[in-house]
Amino acid sequence: MRRNLWRVPDYRNLWLSHSVSLIGTQVSVLAFPLMALLLLDASATEGSMLSAVEFLPSLLLGLPAGAWVERLPRRPVLIASDVVRAVAMASVPLAYALDALNLPLLFVVAFLIGLGTIFFDVAQLSYLPSLIDEDELTDGNAKLEGAGSVAQLGGPTAGGFLVQLFTAPVAVAVDVVSYVLSAIFLLRARGRDVPPEPIEQMSLRKEIAEGVRFVFGHPLVRPLALCALAADLAFAAVLALQVPYAADTLHLGSGVIGVALAVGSAGGLAGAAISGRLAERLGEGRTVLVGIVVFSAGAALVPLAGGADGFAAGLFVVYLGVVVFNILQVTICQTTTPERLLGRMNATLRFISWGSVPLGAAMGGVLVGPLGVRGVLWAAAGVCAMSVLPPLFSRIRTYDEGPEPEPAAEAGAPPRETETEGAA
């Protein structure tokens, strides 16, 4: 019988760290650009560039981050990432108090936040399998995704009120506190945290190449990576255009748009709640396919919308499917990857996902001219629908919980005995 993970101290502390950090981050999602626009008179282009800078570390250092994480105990990496982000964010209200706040400082802070986030995410995904049993990973990932949905639901709203009542730098200070609390919770986690011994000493370049080769050579990880790449490209365009679409095409007010976005986040919360039961009933592989079908249907509902109800319903279905897919994708990748490759596998997948964000957003912007906003959203829905093809025509379709012996040999990983030992 599986344990109640809320009663597992190490997992509970990791979840608390993850949750409090996300809430602070979501507060800053609104407060940070508002500070640039309202206090520093930044242009819309400068505001969008500020958001893009946060993804630069993923593009520049996303792949080597995985190799570096694997050489170190994961918990100190997580704590160091929180400390870096807390110090970077603390410089903003301090500079404001000293009347020294400027746009270049915000760009540096955004880059450091992105740098800390890529290391934190890769280390967390690699640390989780050492805290709980393999058959608890779906539940563990679902609870972490659920925390993300709750943060998305309430964080921006809280950030808006904090900016309105206390100014943007005070709202950013809340994020500083969240990173400090996150580090404190991690200090209380005491799970096994010894980096696996490498089978052979390699240069950083060869380690990165081995991780990429594993992801694209593994018959289960590869189709999930290709699906995520297509879906993330499409959703990057949707996210870039959803507010202009709601405001200019559907003629919705800002308050109504905010409610619709909150309804979408609620769909993610529902996906986190049902993913475990779906996986138990259908099997993990088929649940992945269900998630893709659901988020593709939601992507089609968005351009079909004629008003606020249809727009909110489309977003709800999108987030419902996305979260179900994310939970099962992460779980399958964690359980089929040797422990010594977990960091590089996670970093490669993050590089693929986050690297596609600026590309998809740029493509969506370019296509608005010839296709119109609604036309771009239809194109994105089509790409989402096609993203089901790699998993559908792979072993994912018949995969159920538990490792398979063949993939490791095909991907150049160590023998299955090593894999099973590492994933436990």
N, C-alpha and C positions, 0 to 999 in steps of 0.2 A: 504494500500500500504506500502511495506517495505521501511525502511529508507536506504539512502545511508550511509553505516557505516563509510566511510571516513569523513563524516560530524558529526560524533558522537565523541566529544572530548575524552571521557574516553576510548572508544574503540581505537581511533587513537593513543593515548598515549601508551596503552598496546601493540598495534601492533608495534609501533616504538621501544619500549623497547625490545620486542621479536626479532625484525628484526636485530637491531644493535648488540644485544648480540650474535645472531647466526652467523653473519658475522665474528665477532671477534673469536668465537669458531672455525669456519671453517678455519680461518687463522692458529690457533694453532694446528689444526688436523695434519697439515704437519710440522709446525715449531717445535712442542714439541718433537716428535720422532727424527727429524733431529738433534736437539740440543743434545739429548742423544747419538746419533750415531756419529756425527761429532766432537763434542766438548769434550765428556766424554768417547769416545771409547767404548760405550756400545755394547754388543753383540746383535745379532738378537733376542735371547731368552729374554734378558733383555728389549729390545725394545718392544716385544710383552707383556711381563709382565707389563710394564709401562702402556700400553693401557688397560690391563685387570684390573689393580688396580682402574681405574676410575669407573668400574662397581661394585666394592665391596660394596659401600654404599647402592646400590639398593638391594643387596642380604642381607646385614646385618641390614639395617634400613628402607628398602622400605615399609614394612607393618606398623610399628609404625609411620612413617612419616605422613601417612594419618590421623591417629588419632590425632597427635600433631597439624597438620595444621587446623583441624576442631575446635580445642579449641581456635584458635587465629584469629584475623582479617587477611585476606589473603594478603593485600597490604604490611603491614610491613614485612611479611614473605618473599615476593618477593624481597623487597628492601634489607633485611638482607642477603638473598642468594646472591644477586649481590655484596654486600659489602664483604662478605666472599670470594667470588671467585676473586674479584679484588685484595684484600690484598694478597691472596695466590699467584696469578699470579705475582703481583708486586715484590714478594720476589725473583723471578727468575732473571730478569735483574739486580736487586740490588745485588744479590749474584755474578752475573757475573762481575759487575763493581768492586766489592770488591775482586775478584779472589777467591771466596768461593763457587762457584757452584760445586755441586756434585750430584751423582745419588740418594743417600737417600733423598736429598731435593726434587728432582723431583718426587719421589714416594709419599712423603707426600703431595706435591702440587696436584698431580693427584688425590689422595684420597679426598682432600678438595674440589677440583673442582667437583668431582662426588657427594659429599655430598651436595654441594650447588645446583647442577643441579637437584637432585631428589626432594628437597624441592621446588625449583622454579617451576618445571614442574607440580607437584601435586597442588601447590597453584594457578598457572596460570589457569589450567583446571577447578579448583573450583571457581575461581574469575570471569571468563568470563561470566557465566550465570547471574551474578549480574549486569553486565554492559550493556547487550543488551537483547532484547526480545527473547522469546523462538523460535519464528518463524524466527529469524535472526541468529540462532546458526550455521546452515549449511554454510551460507555466511561468518560468522565470523571465523569459523574453516578453511574454504577454504582459506581465506586471510592469516591466520597464516601459513598454510601448504605451500602456495605459497611462502611466505617469506623464509621458510626453503629450498625450492627447489632452489630459487635464490641464497641463501647463499652457498648451496652445489655446485652450478654451478660456482660461481666466487671466493669463499673464498679460497679453496686450491691453485688455480692459483695465487691469490694475495699473499698468504703465501709463495709460491715458489719464486716469484720475490723479496719479502721482505727479505727472507733468503739469496738469491743470492746477493742482493745489500747492505743489511745492517746487516747481521748476524741474527741468530735465536733468540737471546734474544731481539733484537729490534722488531722482528715480534711478539713475545709474548707480548711486551709492548702495541701493538695495541689491543690485547685482553683485557688488563687492562683498556684501555680507553673505550672499548665497554661496559664493565660491569658498569663503572662509568656513561656513558651516559644512559644505560638502567635504572639505579636507578633514574637518574634525570627525565626521562620520566615518571616513575612510581609515582614519587612525585607529578606529575601534574594530575594524574588520581584521580578523586574525587567521584567515584561511590559508591553505597551502599556497605558497607564492615563490616558488623556486624556478628560475628559467630553465627549460629543458636543455640537457647537454646536446650540443650540435653533433651530428654524426661525423662531420668533417669540418675543418676550418676552411672558410671561404672568404673571399673578398666581398665587400658590400655589394658591388655590381653583380657578382655571381649569386649572392643571396637574394637580391631583388629579382634577378632573372628566374631563379628557381621558384619564387613565389608566384610570379606571373605565369610561368609555365605550368605550375600546379593548377591555378585557377582555370586556365584555358585548355588544360589537358584532362581535367577530371570530368567524367561523364555526368556527374550530378551538379557540381559547382558551375561548370561552363554554361549550361543552359539557363541557370538562374542568373548568372552575370549578364548574359546577352539579353535576357528578358528585362532585367533592371536597367540596362543601358538604354534600351528602346523606350521603356516607360518613363525613365527620368528625363530623357530628351523631350518627350511629349509634355510631361507635367511641368517642366521648366517654362515652356511656352505658355501653358495655362496659368501658372502662378504669376508670370509677368503681365498677363493680359486680363486677369480676372477682375481687377478693380476698374480699369478702363471700360471693360465690357459691361460690367454692372452699372457704371455711372453713365456712360455715353450711349450704349446700345439699349440697355434695359431702363435707363432713366431712373435709377434708384438713388435715394438719398444716402448720405454717409452713414447715418444711424442704421438704416436697413441693411446696408452692405456689411456693417460690422456684425449684425445679428446673423446674416447668412453665413459669414465666415465662421462664426461660433457654432452654428448648426453643423457645418462641415467637420469641425473638430469633434463634435459630439459623435459623429459617425465613426471617427477613429477610436473613441472610447468604447463604442459598441463592438467594433472589430476586435479590440483587445479582450473584451469580456467573453466573446463566443469562440475565439480561435482555438482554444484548448479542446473544447467539446467537439468542435468540427473535426479536429485532427484525430481525436479518439474514435469518432464515428466513421469518418471517411478515409482515414489514413493521411499522413503528412503530405505525400505527393499530390493526391487528389485535392486536398485543401488548398495547396498552392495554386492549382488550376482554377479552383472556385474563386479565390481572391482576385486572380487576373481577370476572369470573366466579369466579376462584380465591378472592379474599378474601371474596366473598359466600358461597361454599360453606363456607369456614372459619367464618364468622360463624354459620352454621346448625349446624355441628358442636359449637360451644361449648354451647348449651342442650341438645343431644342427649347430652352426656357423662354417663356414669354413675359416673365415677371419675377418677383422676389421668391414666390413659392417654388417655382421650377428651378431657379438658380440654387436655392438653398438645398432642395432635394437632390440635385445633381451632385453638389459638393458632399453631401452626407454619404451618398452611395460611393463616390470616389474614395473618400477617406476610410469608409468601412472596408472596401476591398484592399486598399493600399496597406492598411495596418495588418489585416489577416495575412497578406502576402509577405510583408516584412518579417513578421514573427516567425512564420514557417521557413522562409528563406534563410534567416539567420540561424535558426535551430538546425536545419539540415546541413548548412555549411559548417557549423561548429561540431556536429557529431561525425562528420565524414572527413574532417581535416586532422592530421596528426598535430599534437600539441606544439611540436617544434616549428610548425608552419602557420599556426593560428594568427600570429601578428601580421605576417606577410599576406596571408589570405585576406584578412580583414582590411588591411591597408590597400590592397589591390582593388577590392570591391568598393571601398570608399573613394578611391581615386577615380574609378569608373563612374560612380554615382555623382559625386560632387563635381568632377571634372566636366560632366555633361550639362551642369546647370547653366553656366554662362553661355555655352554653345547653343543649348535649346532656347534660352531666352533671346539670344541674338537672332537666331533663325526665325523665331516667332515675330520679332520686330520687323525683320526684313520682309516677311511674307504678308504683313498687314496691308502694304500698298496694293499688291495684285489681288489678294484674296479677301481682304477685309477682316475685321476681328473675328466675326462669326465663322468665316471660312477657315481661318487659322485654327480655331477651336475644333472644327470638324476634321481638319487634317491631323490634329493631335489625337483626336478620338480614334482615327484610323490607325495611327502608329501604335496606340495602346492595344488595339485589337490584334495587331500583328505580333505584339510582344508575347502572345501566348504560344507562338509556334515553336520556339526552341524548347521550352519545357514539355510541350505536348508530344513532340517527336523525340523524346529522350526517356531515360529510365525514371525521371521524375514522375511520370504518369503512373507508374506502378510501385513507386517507392513507399515503404512504410517505415516506421521507427526502427532504427538499428542500422549499423554499418554494413556495407557490402564488401566482400573480399577483393573483387576485381578492380575497382577504381584506383586503389593505391598503386598497384603495379603499373597501370596504364599511365598514371600521372607522374611516375618517377618518384613516388613517395616511398618511405621505408616499409618493410613488411608489415602485415596487418597486426601482428602481435604488438609492434611498437605503437601503431595508431590507437589500438584499443586501450593500451596502457596510458597513452597521453591524453585521451579524451575523457577518461574516467573522472 
